């Protein structure tokens, strides 16, 4: 596995300046073992029965990354270095059990080959960090858009899953949450 790096942002979501850089391996360790993140995740998920409160807590308590790369500021034209990763977010699954099943199933998919897969803050979604090929003959934006479009079409064709289309830009935030069973590709 190539070692992709991306910007890491402290909560709240209004914080647009990264506090650091994180690799996929570091991100996996953080998601699967960090006690501070576990506490923040539990506090956020305690409000799952109140959608507005849950969204406020998620945006206020949970840190996030920009999987597409390193940014000086979270804005598309402030990309400093592309990671060659995109986030696929699948929401509105029936249950936590189904989210875990899709986390594991999609991680094993030979076409997608995500570098990282974890259950989303809502417990009924999955986040996949999927690598794509950067090209010397195309812009970063074009390669990103083509990879994203292809992955979305594949998910719908192969699994009848619809990805969250709000993850369509390079600077899109990916909220982090505790998942002790998050999956990391080792090769």
VENDA-V505635 format. One record per helix or strand. SS is the DSSP state (helix for helix, strand for strand). FROM is the first residue (numbers start at 1). LEN is the number of residues. If there is no record, write none. Layout:
{{SS,FROM,LEN} {SS,FROM,LEN}}
This chain:
{{strand,5,5} {strand,20,4} {helix,24,10} {helix,35,11} {helix,51,11} {strand,64,3} {strand,69,3} {helix,76,3} {strand,79,4} {strand,85,6} {helix,96,12} {strand,114,6} {strand,126,6} {helix,140,20} {strand,174,2} {strand,183,2}}
